[in-house]
Amino acid sequence: MTIRTIIALALLAAPVPALAQDDAAPPPEAEDEGGLTGSVTDENAWEDLALAIPSFATDREQSTPANSAGTGALALELSRVVYNDLRNNGLFKPTGPDALPKPSYGDITNPQFGTWSGRGAEMLVQGFVRAANDGKLTVGCYLYDVQLGDELTRAGWVVQPADWRRAAHKCADLVYSRLSGESPFFDSKIAYIAETGPKDHRVKRLAIMDSDGANHRFITNGQSTALTPRYSPDYSQIVYLSYLNDRMRIYVYDIGSGRQTLVTESSNATFAPRWSPDGRTILYSMAVNGNTDIYSVPATGGTPRRLTDTPGIDVGGSYSPDGSRIVFESDRSGTQQCYVMDANGGNQRRISFFGGRCATPEWSPRGDQIAFTHIVGNFRIGVMTPSGGGLRHLTNSWQDEAPTWSPNGRIVQFFRTAQGTSGDSSIWQVDLTGRNERRLRTPVGASDPAWGPVLP
């Protein structure tokens, strides 16, 4: 369900009332949030910020479907999610609620700045949760500059109990954007291929989860092999490849209804469906008579159009954010390399000239970089400019491949295959510095991650 965001929420504008607050009382008038200080733009400064995230508070202990222990326990869980989001993105080194004193409900809009400055805190994140009689939750989030004794920003959300984690991610997004000056990404989801069974007989199912690995669920049952999912630009759908009984099918799965629509099918080998930025077109690759080319087809189905016709293997198209160009891989030069062409297939030109092989290119949502798999002995995740310059390696493991970008273009996610006979795979992510790498936990083996846009 879409969160109803309350900008400069009236509930947040005034000091929090006493515990005997009447839920039916009308909210005060909203206040202007102007006069905020500038953003932190230096990465070292981000890491040096002493960011304190104590437990959220609640106006009164109340039962809620979101947590069997009540709103007090839920308040703590909300702050833990915010803390883990900000800790795991690699930019901040916050102190979390389990190591800090818990503010009272009245402290949320009236922080004890002297107490926090005495603990060395420079920035303070505080929040609250309230349960209404209809079961909905109101979650408030505040960011304070402790040294200035000033509120930097605030927001609030009214959510269904099942969406409490989304409110926590929205709070983390609020803090991240205010301090870094960058677009948010925590309130997003990831599609991937869940893998079970032995290496030579893997069951591969389509699965989705939150950006932090929570709220996991399987979409397909494993009767057919699912591969290479991608979210639509508006988040409402997932395109993926299904293989069963020697037939390759491209399906679009509607997240809201659970309905699947067949886009195209063939007995020819088919690869890597990808959305256009406007959501109207799907790119894919197909092998016909020994030659693999890139095709486009309307997302609703229809007659495919071939975009490449050079002898060899052309695979893996990814649109630029403005939809004007496509990056893809091809072996037309004799080795697997990355190329760029216009969206209509014209002006095809090679961009990778740095040695080794270039595979699975993916255009950044910012448009300034392309992530790809660089194969020189090992498989590493690299980034380069759209012209092929500025090569940098973000990972240095045995087999890392298939990068996908966070919605703000700050983090690259990929899957890593373990060295040895098991062939087990797992999802990892790394930021653009290449220093902050971590594994994203999944209930089973995982490959082919696809990071979706920020949720509406």
GIKAVEN-V904641 format. One record per backbone hydrogen bond with DSSP energy under -1.0 kcal/mol. NH is the residue of the N-H (numbers start at 1). CO is the residue of the C=O. E is the energy in kcal/mol with one decimal. If there is no record, write none. Layout:
<<NH | CO | E> <NH | CO | E>>
This chain:
<<4 | 158 | -1.1> <5 | 3 | -1.0> <6 | 156 | -2.3> <9 | 6 | -1.0> <12 | 9 | -1.6> <21 | 18 | -1.3> <25 | 22 | -1.9> <40 | 179 | -1.7> <46 | 42 | -2.0> <47 | 43 | -2.2> <48 | 44 | -1.9> <49 | 45 | -1.2> <51 | 49 | -1.3> <52 | 123 | -2.7> <53 | 95 | -2.4> <56 | 75 | -1.1> <57 | 127 | -2.1> <67 | 64 | -1.6> <70 | 67 | -1.9> <71 | 62 | -2.0> <74 | 70 | -1.9> <75 | 71 | -2.4> <76 | 72 | -1.4> <77 | 73 | -2.0> <78 | 74 | -2.6> <79 | 75 | -1.8> <80 | 76 | -1.9> <81 | 77 | -2.1> <82 | 78 | -2.0> <83 | 79 | -2.6> <84 | 80 | -2.7> <85 | 81 | -2.5> <86 | 82 | -2.2> <87 | 83 | -2.4> <88 | 84 | -2.6> <95 | 51 | -2.7> <99 | 96 | -1.6> <100 | 97 | -1.1> <108 | 105 | -1.0> <113 | 111 | -1.5> <116 | 112 | -1.8> <117 | 113 | -2.9> <118 | 114 | -1.9> <120 | 117 | -1.5> <121 | 116 | -2.3> <122 | 50 | -2.6> <123 | 50 | -2.1> <124 | 144 | -2.3> <125 | 52 | -2.7> <126 | 142 | -1.9> <128 | 140 | -1.5> <129 | 57 | -2.1> <130 | 138 | -2.2> <132 | 136 | -2.9> <135 | 132 | -1.8> <137 | 159 | -3.0> <138 | 130 | -2.8> <139 | 157 | -2.7> <140 | 128 | -2.1> <141 | 155 | -2.5> <142 | 126 | -3.0> <143 | 153 | -2.5> <144 | 124 | -3.0> <145 | 150 | -3.2> <146 | 122 | -2.3> <149 | 145 | -1.3> <150 | 145 | -1.9> <152 | 143 | -3.0> <153 | 143 | -1.3> <155 | 141 | -1.9> <156 | 6 | -1.2> <157 | 139 | -2.2> <158 | 4 | -1.4> <159 | 137 | -2.6> <163 | 160 | -2.1> <164 | 161 | -1.4> <167 | 163 | -1.4> <168 | 164 | -1.6> <169 | 165 | -2.6> <170 | 166 | -2.5> <171 | 167 | -2.0> <172 | 168 | -2.3> <173 | 169 | -2.5> <174 | 170 | -2.3> <175 | 171 | -2.2> <176 | 172 | -2.9> <177 | 173 | -2.8> <178 | 174 | -2.0> <179 | 175 | -2.4> <180 | 176 | -2.6> <181 | 177 | -2.0> <188 | 186 | -2.1> <190 | 209 | -3.0> <191 | 450 | -2.7> <192 | 207 | -2.5> <193 | 447 | -2.9> <194 | 205 | -3.1> <195 | 445 | -3.0> <196 | 203 | -1.9> <201 | 198 | -1.7> <203 | 196 | -3.1> <205 | 194 | -2.4> <207 | 192 | -2.5> <208 | 217 | -2.5> <209 | 190 | -1.8> <210 | 214 | -3.2> <211 | 188 | -1.7> <213 | 210 | -2.0> <217 | 208 | -2.3> <219 | 206 | -3.5> <220 | 206 | -1.4> <225 | 243 | -2.5> <226 | 204 | -1.9> <227 | 241 | -2.3> <230 | 239 | -1.9> <232 | 237 | -2.8> <235 | 232 | -2.1> <238 | 253 | -2.1> <239 | 230 | -2.8> <240 | 251 | -2.2> <241 | 227 | -2.6> <242 | 249 | -3.4> <243 | 225 | -2.4> <244 | 247 | -2.0> <247 | 244 | -1.5> <248 | 266 | -3.4> <249 | 242 | -3.0> <250 | 264 | -2.9> <251 | 240 | -2.3> <252 | 261 | -2.4> <253 | 238 | -3.5> <254 | 259 | -3.1> <255 | 236 | -2.5> <258 | 254 | -2.5> <261 | 252 | -2.5> <263 | 250 | -3.2> <264 | 250 | -1.0> <266 | 248 | -2.2> <271 | 285 | -2.8> <274 | 283 | -2.3> <276 | 281 | -2.1> <279 | 276 | -1.9> <282 | 297 | -2.7> <283 | 274 | -3.3> <284 | 295 | -2.2> <285 | 271 | -2.3> <286 | 293 | -2.3> <287 | 269 | -2.7> <288 | 291 | -3.0> <291 | 288 | -1.6> <292 | 312 | -1.9> <293 | 286 | -2.1> <295 | 284 | -3.5> <296 | 305 | -2.4> <297 | 282 | -1.8> <299 | 280 | -2.8> <301 | 298 | -2.3> <305 | 296 | -3.0> <307 | 294 | -3.4> <308 | 294 | -1.1> <314 | 292 | -2.1> <315 | 329 | -2.7> <318 | 327 | -1.7> <320 | 325 | -2.5> <323 | 320 | -2.2> <326 | 341 | -2.9> <327 | 318 | -2.7> <328 | 339 | -2.5> <329 | 315 | -3.0> <330 | 337 | -2.6> <331 | 313 | -1.1> <334 | 331 | -2.2> <337 | 330 | -2.8> <339 | 328 | -3.3> <340 | 349 | -2.5> <341 | 326 | -2.4> <342 | 346 | -3.5> <343 | 324 | -2.2> <345 | 342 | -2.3> <349 | 340 | -2.3> <351 | 338 | -2.7> <352 | 338 | -1.3> <357 | 375 | -2.3> <358 | 336 | -2.3> <359 | 373 | -2.2> <362 | 371 | -2.7> <364 | 369 | -2.9> <367 | 364 | -1.2> <370 | 384 | -3.0> <371 | 362 | -2.6> <372 | 382 | -2.3> <373 | 359 | -3.2> <374 | 380 | -3.5> <375 | 357 | -2.5> <376 | 378 | -2.0> <378 | 376 | -1.6> <379 | 398 | -1.8> <380 | 374 | -2.4> <382 | 372 | -2.6> <383 | 392 | -2.3> <384 | 370 | -1.8> <385 | 389 | -3.0> <388 | 385 | -2.3> <392 | 383 | -2.1> <394 | 381 | -3.0> <395 | 381 | -1.2> <400 | 379 | -1.9> <401 | 415 | -2.1> <404 | 413 | -2.4> <406 | 411 | -2.5> <409 | 406 | -2.1> <412 | 430 | -2.9> <413 | 404 | -3.4> <414 | 428 | -2.5> <415 | 401 | -2.3> <416 | 426 | -3.0> <417 | 399 | -2.3> <418 | 424 | -3.5> <426 | 416 | -1.8> <428 | 414 | -2.7> <429 | 438 | -2.3> <430 | 412 | -2.4> <431 | 436 | -1.1> <432 | 410 | -1.4> <434 | 431 | -1.8> <438 | 429 | -2.3> <440 | 427 | -2.7> <445 | 195 | -1.3> <446 | 425 | -1.8> <447 | 193 | -2.0> <450 | 191 | -2.5> <452 | 189 | -3.1> <455 | 187 | -3.0>>
